[in-house]
Amino acid sequence: MPESASPEVVVQRQLDAYNNKDLEEWLSTYAPDAKQFELGGKLLAEGHEEIRARTAPRFSEPNLHARLLARHIVGNVVIDHEDVTRTFPEGPGHIELVCVYVVEKGLIQSASFSFGPVVLHR
């Protein structure tokens, strides 16, 4: 991704790769030393190796899909509100997320997530 790519373009490319379950394309939107956090500061993963290990298992879920509900852009920060369908250990369901991406030089430098409750499909 060119360094001149807008933050919105980078985050949309990340979302498209997620929905296509293309781990390599998805990971290429992150800086090699990027960090993922829970909103509030708890570190979830740092660097491509940890981010890959955290995310790879969900790319094998047959129903994985993130639906964008809203997007706000303030400078180099992109805030997405998503509804994500997944297969949880308890079964298929969905979860709402707020994702805050900081994009610099055409790559996601950090991503922070606020997780809603898991809602199982009955």
trRosetta pair geometry for C-beta under 8 A, 3 or more apart (Angstrom, degrees):
i j d omega theta_ij theta_ji phi_ij phi_ji
1 5 4.9 -56 173 5 102 154
1 9 7.9 161 -156 118 120 105
1 10 6.0 90 172 -108 159 89
1 13 6.7 170 -94 67 131 167
1 28 7.0 140 -14 139 100 96
1 29 6.6 60 -20 -114 148 62
1 106 4.5 -177 117 167 100 112
1 107 6.6 146 66 -74 124 69
2 5 5.1 129 67 -34 77 89
2 106 5.5 -156 101 -105 37 153
3 105 4.5 -38 -140 -164 97 70
3 106 4.3 -122 -117 -6 28 121
4 106 6.7 9 27 -67 27 115
5 9 4.7 -118 -178 85 97 127
5 10 5.3 116 118 -58 121 89
5 13 7.9 -15 173 -6 149 140
5 106 4.3 84 36 -126 100 94
6 9 4.6 96 57 4 81 103
6 10 7.1 -148 93 -5 43 86
7 10 5.7 -56 -149 36 34 112
7 11 6.2 25 159 -13 69 108
7 73 6.3 151 85 -144 117 111
7 75 7.7 66 -4 122 152 45
7 76 5.1 159 -65 -150 138 51
7 77 7.1 2 178 16 162 9
7 78 5.0 -175 145 -39 110 109
7 101 7.1 160 -174 105 104 108
7 103 3.8 159 -121 51 88 139
8 11 6.0 -59 -144 41 29 105
8 12 6.1 28 158 -18 66 109
8 71 7.3 93 -130 154 99 137
8 73 5.4 -41 -67 -87 105 146
8 78 6.0 149 -90 -102 54 129
9 12 5.9 -56 -144 39 27 109
9 13 6.3 31 155 -22 63 106
10 13 5.8 -56 -152 34 28 112
10 14 6.5 31 149 -20 63 106
10 29 5.7 139 -177 -159 82 101
10 78 7.8 -173 71 -3 92 148
10 101 7.7 -164 102 144 107 141
10 103 4.9 142 64 -134 147 141
10 106 6.1 170 -84 -166 126 49
10 107 6.8 -166 -149 -102 141 18
10 108 6.3 171 145 -49 123 79
11 14 5.4 -49 -150 34 36 117
11 15 6.4 37 151 -19 66 103
11 29 7.7 124 -95 174 29 138
11 71 7.8 153 107 -143 137 126
11 78 4.3 -119 -28 94 160 161
11 80 6.7 -175 167 -42 132 125
11 101 5.1 158 -99 58 118 159
11 103 6.7 -105 -44 -55 93 135
11 108 7.2 99 -87 -80 73 113
12 15 5.5 -51 -147 37 35 112
12 16 6.3 37 153 -20 67 104
13 16 5.8 -52 -145 37 31 112
13 17 6.4 30 155 -17 64 107
13 25 7.6 -120 166 163 92 99
13 29 5.4 169 97 -94 104 127
14 17 5.9 -57 -148 38 28 109
14 18 6.4 33 152 -23 63 106
14 26 6.0 77 -150 -147 64 69
14 29 4.0 -144 -79 95 93 165
14 30 7.7 86 -111 -47 123 78
14 101 7.6 162 43 -111 159 156
14 108 6.5 43 -71 -32 151 139
15 18 5.5 -51 -148 32 32 116
15 19 6.5 24 156 -12 65 106
15 66 6.1 -114 -150 87 89 127
15 68 6.5 21 -162 -59 156 116
15 80 7.3 172 -77 -123 130 163
15 82 7.9 -165 -125 -98 117 136
16 19 6.0 -60 -149 41 30 105
16 20 6.2 20 154 -10 66 112
17 20 5.6 -61 -142 47 31 107
17 22 4.6 -91 -157 67 81 101
17 23 7.9 143 160 -77 107 9
17 25 3.9 -155 -124 105 126 104
17 26 3.7 -176 119 -71 122 70
17 28 7.8 -178 -102 43 168 92
17 29 6.7 -175 24 -15 143 125
18 21 7.5 23 175 -75 31 38
18 26 5.4 97 -67 -113 62 129
18 64 7.7 -117 163 150 79 114
18 66 5.6 9 113 14 132 128
19 64 7.7 -167 -125 122 44 86
19 65 5.7 49 -130 -135 90 68
19 66 6.0 -113 -69 39 92 80
20 25 7.2 -1 77 62 127 141
21 59 4.5 129 -155 -162 88 88
21 60 7.9 118 -159 -67 131 28
21 64 6.3 105 -81 74 105 131
22 25 3.9 16 122 29 122 117
22 26 5.9 148 88 -22 68 88
23 26 5.6 -58 -142 39 28 113
23 27 6.0 25 161 -18 66 109
23 52 6.9 76 176 -137 118 87
23 55 7.0 154 -131 110 97 110
23 56 5.9 32 -122 -108 146 75
23 59 5.2 -62 -64 -58 102 171
24 27 5.9 -54 -142 39 28 108
24 28 6.4 34 154 -28 61 106
25 28 5.6 -54 -151 28 30 116
25 29 7.6 35 151 -25 58 96
26 29 6.3 -55 -171 18 36 110
26 30 8.0 22 141 -9 62 103
26 55 7.3 -138 115 141 139 150
27 30 5.8 -59 -164 33 49 110
27 48 5.9 75 -174 -142 119 98
27 51 6.6 142 -124 105 94 118
27 52 6.0 11 -99 -82 140 91
27 55 7.9 175 -75 65 93 142
29 107 6.6 161 171 -139 41 64
29 108 5.5 43 134 -1 85 110
30 34 4.1 -98 -177 17 100 157
30 48 6.8 154 94 -93 119 76
30 51 6.1 -100 110 122 171 171
30 107 6.2 66 176 -177 16 98
30 108 4.8 -45 -106 65 61 103
30 111 7.7 -65 -108 -16 109 120
31 34 4.4 131 56 -54 79 90
31 104 7.6 0 -54 63 138 90
31 105 7.8 71 -91 70 116 107
31 107 4.2 113 -63 125 76 133
31 108 6.5 -138 -4 79 78 47
31 109 5.2 21 8 -103 137 57
32 47 6.5 4 158 -143 61 75
32 48 5.5 -44 -142 -24 60 113
33 46 7.3 -4 -171 177 61 86
33 47 5.6 -20 -123 -93 44 77
34 46 7.6 -167 97 -149 42 49
34 47 7.1 142 50 -89 56 22
34 48 7.6 75 35 -62 96 60
34 51 6.6 21 82 -51 106 151
34 107 7.2 -126 -66 148 120 106
34 108 5.7 46 -127 105 145 81
34 109 5.7 -163 -114 -161 82 25
34 110 6.3 -179 -162 -79 78 39
34 111 7.2 35 169 -2 119 91
35 43 6.3 -62 -168 -134 114 96
35 45 7.2 172 -154 90 50 52
35 46 4.9 -8 -108 -107 83 79
35 47 8.0 12 -81 -25 60 49
35 109 7.7 4 26 150 78 60
35 110 4.9 -8 64 -115 86 89
35 111 7.7 -166 98 32 50 62
36 43 7.6 98 80 -164 53 58
36 44 4.4 -57 106 66 97 111
36 45 4.6 20 42 49 111 90
36 46 7.7 -145 25 -68 67 43
36 51 6.0 121 -12 -108 124 96
36 54 7.1 -144 59 80 148 160
36 110 7.3 166 -85 -161 32 61
36 111 4.9 -14 -114 68 78 96
36 112 7.6 163 -164 -85 51 36
36 113 7.2 11 -176 -6 96 109
37 40 7.7 -163 153 57 109 51
37 41 6.0 -45 -169 -144 133 18
37 42 6.2 139 -163 72 78 45
37 43 5.8 -47 -103 -101 80 41
37 44 6.0 174 -108 2 19 92
37 110 6.7 9 2 -176 108 107
37 111 7.2 174 28 91 68 48
37 112 4.4 -20 72 -109 100 82
37 113 7.2 172 89 19 50 69
38 41 7.3 -20 73 56 77 31
38 42 4.2 10 36 55 112 103
38 44 6.2 114 -33 -50 73 108
38 112 7.0 28 132 -161 14 78
38 113 6.1 -57 -120 69 46 77
38 114 7.4 87 -173 -93 70 46
38 115 7.4 -56 -133 -2 97 102
39 98 6.8 10 -42 84 150 105
39 100 6.7 92 -98 12 104 122
39 112 4.7 97 -88 154 64 108
39 113 6.2 -123 -26 86 85 24
39 114 4.0 -22 17 -64 139 89
43 46 6.3 -10 -173 -44 123 105
44 54 6.4 89 149 -137 100 159
44 113 7.5 5 -16 31 154 115
45 50 3.9 179 -160 129 89 104
45 51 4.6 137 128 -80 136 56
45 53 7.4 178 -127 60 128 88
45 54 4.5 -105 -62 -14 145 146
46 50 5.4 38 51 48 48 147
46 51 7.7 -128 81 -42 3 88
47 50 5.4 81 63 19 81 99
47 51 6.7 -156 94 -5 35 96
48 51 5.7 -63 -138 44 28 109
48 52 5.8 32 163 -24 67 108
49 52 5.9 -54 -147 34 24 112
49 53 6.5 21 155 -16 60 108
50 53 5.7 -54 -146 38 33 111
50 54 6.2 32 156 -19 66 108
51 54 5.8 -57 -147 38 30 111
51 55 6.1 6 162 -3 65 118
52 55 6.3 -76 -142 47 23 96
52 56 5.6 35 169 -42 68 109
53 56 6.4 -33 -123 14 22 114
55 58 6.1 -66 -167 37 54 106
55 59 6.7 54 145 -29 81 103
56 59 5.8 -57 -157 23 39 114
56 60 7.7 32 154 -17 66 98
57 60 6.2 -58 -168 27 43 108
57 61 7.8 57 140 -35 65 92
58 61 5.3 -26 -165 -1 56 120
58 64 5.8 118 159 -105 87 136
58 86 6.4 -42 -148 -136 111 116
59 64 6.7 -93 -120 41 32 170
61 64 4.3 105 79 -46 105 101
61 86 5.7 4 149 -156 167 68
61 87 4.3 -174 -146 24 110 103
62 87 6.8 54 35 -32 75 136
63 85 5.2 -85 142 136 101 112
63 86 6.9 154 88 -136 94 13
63 87 5.9 113 38 -46 104 92
63 92 5.8 39 41 -132 157 118
64 84 7.7 -13 -157 -176 67 92
64 85 6.8 171 -138 91 21 76
64 86 5.9 30 -105 -109 70 66
64 87 7.6 -70 -57 4 75 84
65 84 7.2 176 90 -151 42 55
65 85 4.8 11 52 47 87 109
66 82 4.8 -10 -171 -173 100 136
66 83 7.5 150 -157 75 53 40
66 84 4.7 -17 -103 -102 77 86
66 85 7.9 -153 -72 24 34 66
66 97 7.9 -43 -136 40 112 127
67 82 6.4 143 70 -161 45 74
67 83 4.7 -18 60 61 103 91
67 84 7.5 -171 20 -79 67 37
67 85 7.6 52 -11 -12 102 96
68 71 6.1 -7 -174 -45 123 105
68 80 6.1 -74 -130 -157 93 109
68 81 7.6 93 -166 73 58 56
68 82 5.8 -41 -101 -102 45 82
69 81 4.5 -66 69 105 108 96
69 82 6.2 178 5 -102 90 23
69 83 5.8 82 -47 -16 116 94
69 96 7.8 -8 -4 -138 149 101
70 80 7.4 160 86 -155 53 45
70 81 4.3 20 48 38 92 116
71 78 6.6 -16 -165 -171 100 94
71 79 7.0 152 -156 81 49 55
71 80 5.3 -11 -104 -103 81 71
71 81 7.6 -142 -66 22 42 71
72 78 7.5 157 82 -157 48 47
72 79 4.5 -9 59 58 96 106
73 77 7.2 157 -155 86 49 55
73 78 5.3 -13 -104 -106 80 72
73 79 7.6 -164 -74 22 34 72
74 77 5.0 -12 66 63 85 105
74 79 7.5 22 9 -6 99 109
76 102 6.3 49 121 -162 98 65
76 103 5.1 -139 -177 66 87 73
76 104 6.0 46 177 -76 149 66
77 100 6.5 -11 -169 -170 104 88
77 101 6.9 154 -156 80 52 53
77 102 5.7 -22 -100 -100 76 66
77 103 7.6 175 -88 17 26 79
78 100 7.7 161 83 -154 47 41
78 101 4.5 -11 60 59 94 107
78 103 6.5 34 -2 -11 109 120
79 98 6.8 -5 -173 -174 93 93
79 99 7.1 162 -155 83 45 53
79 100 5.3 -7 -105 -104 80 73
79 101 7.7 -167 -75 22 34 71
80 97 7.7 20 103 103 93 95
80 98 7.3 166 86 -155 51 46
80 99 4.5 -6 58 56 98 104
80 101 7.3 32 -1 -5 103 109
81 96 7.2 -4 -176 -173 83 100
81 97 7.5 173 -153 89 42 51
81 98 5.5 -17 -103 -103 70 74
81 99 8.0 -172 -77 20 25 73
82 96 7.1 162 88 -154 49 54
82 97 4.9 -9 61 59 96 96
82 98 7.9 166 21 -88 72 26
82 99 6.3 18 4 -3 118 115
83 94 5.7 20 174 172 89 129
83 95 7.7 169 -155 84 53 31
83 96 5.4 -28 -101 -98 68 72
83 97 7.9 173 -87 19 22 73
84 94 6.2 162 83 -156 43 76
84 95 5.4 -20 61 62 96 80
84 96 7.6 155 15 -101 77 20
84 97 5.8 25 -7 -2 120 118
85 92 7.4 8 -176 -172 91 94
85 93 7.5 -165 -144 110 61 28
85 94 4.8 -38 -94 -94 58 96
86 92 7.4 -177 98 -143 39 57
86 93 6.7 -18 64 68 74 66
86 94 6.9 128 17 -108 72 42
86 95 6.7 -14 18 11 119 105
87 91 7.1 -68 -155 178 71 27
87 92 5.2 -36 -106 -91 70 67
88 91 6.4 -2 63 55 83 34
88 92 7.4 143 20 -110 75 13
88 93 5.5 -20 7 35 120 112
88 118 5.6 56 -72 -156 164 143
88 120 7.1 -98 47 -95 128 88
90 93 7.3 12 81 -11 101 133
90 118 7.4 115 44 128 128 143
90 120 5.9 -79 112 -91 116 132
91 120 5.4 60 75 -150 106 115
91 121 7.2 -125 129 52 106 76
92 120 7.1 103 84 -157 46 69
92 121 4.8 -29 104 37 96 119
93 118 5.4 72 108 177 145 89
93 119 5.3 178 -173 89 110 47
93 120 4.0 -72 -81 -107 127 39
93 121 5.3 -168 -95 -11 54 73
94 118 7.8 159 82 -154 27 57
94 119 5.6 -17 62 61 75 98
94 121 7.3 68 -10 -50 86 97
95 115 6.2 -12 169 -162 129 88
95 116 5.6 169 -173 66 72 84
95 117 7.2 -142 -128 103 84 27
95 118 5.2 -36 -81 -100 106 59
95 119 7.0 164 -81 16 50 75
96 115 7.9 134 83 -166 55 42
96 116 3.7 29 59 14 91 144
97 113 5.6 -33 -161 -157 113 100
97 114 6.7 143 -160 72 57 55
97 115 5.9 -18 -106 -105 81 55
97 116 6.8 -122 -65 6 38 87
98 113 7.1 147 77 -156 53 48
98 114 4.3 3 51 49 102 108
99 111 6.2 -16 -168 -167 97 100
99 112 7.4 151 -157 77 47 47
99 113 5.5 -10 -103 -102 70 77
100 111 7.0 151 77 -157 51 48
100 112 4.5 -12 57 58 104 98
100 113 7.8 -158 21 -69 73 34
101 108 5.2 -64 -161 -129 109 109
101 110 7.5 169 -150 89 44 51
101 111 5.2 -9 -102 -104 73 82
102 108 7.1 103 69 -159 49 63
102 109 5.0 -55 99 60 98 101
102 110 4.7 20 38 50 113 90
102 111 7.7 -147 21 -69 70 42
103 106 7.3 2 177 -133 102 8
103 107 6.8 173 -150 86 74 25
103 108 5.6 -44 -96 -95 75 52
103 109 6.8 160 -115 2 20 85
104 107 6.8 -29 70 61 58 73
104 109 4.9 22 23 -35 105 131
108 111 5.8 15 170 -51 130 101
